[in-house]
């Protein structure tokens, strides 16, 4: 939330343009095992006036913090990374 506050306070982003997601929409998994973590999509509406259902994601930010192990257990990843 600190990052979001920084963008809003710097006038780069207006809060009414943020559509909150949930764990289903904002969690990325490679597969049954492997790296996973929270994600956010950035959409750009160059025409204006449309809701998110009509937009296409231009970038997906992934924060790979977790590693899913074979028996559905999870652990903190030994290699934390952010990818775009």
C-alpha positions in Angstrom: 0.0 0.0 0.0 3.0 2.3 0.5 3.7 2.2 -3.2 0.1 3.1 -4.1 0.2 6.0 -1.6 3.3 7.3 -3.2 1.8 7.3 -6.7 -1.4 9.0 -5.5 0.4 11.6 -3.5 2.7 12.5 -6.4 -0.4 13.2 -8.6 0.5 10.4 -11.1 -2.6 8.3 -10.2 -6.1 9.1 -9.2 -7.8 6.7 -6.6 -11.0 6.5 -8.6 -9.1 4.8 -11.4 -8.0 1.9 -9.2 -10.1 -1.2 -9.3 -9.4 -3.5 -6.4 -8.9 -7.2 -7.1 -9.0 -10.3 -5.0 -6.8 -13.4 -4.5 -8.2 -15.1 -7.5 -7.5 -12.2 -9.8 -4.3 -10.9 -8.2 -2.2 -14.1 -7.6 0.1 -15.6 -10.2 1.1 -19.3 -10.2 3.5 -21.0 -12.6 1.7 -24.3 -12.1 1.2 -27.0 -9.5 4.7 -26.3 -8.1 7.2 -23.5 -8.5 7.4 -19.8 -7.9 4.2 -17.8 -7.2 3.0 -14.6 -5.6 0.8 -11.5 -5.8 0.4 -9.7 -9.1 -1.1 -6.5 -10.5 -2.1 -5.6 -14.0 -1.7 -2.2 -15.5 -4.4 -1.2 -18.1 -4.4 1.8 -20.3 -7.5 3.3 -21.7 -6.4 5.8 -24.3 -10.0 6.5 -25.5 -11.6 7.1 -22.0 -14.9 6.4 -20.4 -14.7 2.6 -20.4 -14.7 0.2 -17.5 -12.0 -2.4 -16.9 -14.0 -5.2 -18.6 -13.3 -3.6 -21.9 -9.6 -3.0 -21.4 -6.6 -5.2 -22.2 -3.8 -5.5 -19.7 -0.6 -3.9 -21.0 1.7 -5.0 -18.2 1.6 -7.5 -15.4 3.8 -6.9 -12.3 4.7 -10.1 -10.5 6.2 -10.3 -7.0 7.5 -13.8 -6.7 7.7 -14.3 -2.9 6.5 -17.8 -2.5 7.5 -21.3 -3.7 4.8 -24.0 -4.0 6.2 -27.4 -3.0 4.9 -30.7 -4.5 2.6 -31.6 -1.6 0.7 -28.3 -1.7 2.8 -26.8 1.1 4.4 -23.4 0.5 7.6 -21.7 1.7 9.3 -18.4 1.2 11.2 -18.4 -2.1 15.0 -18.4 -1.8 15.1 -16.0 -4.7 12.6 -13.2 -4.4 12.1 -11.2 -7.6 9.9 -8.7 -9.3 9.1 -9.1 -12.9 7.3 -7.0 -15.5 
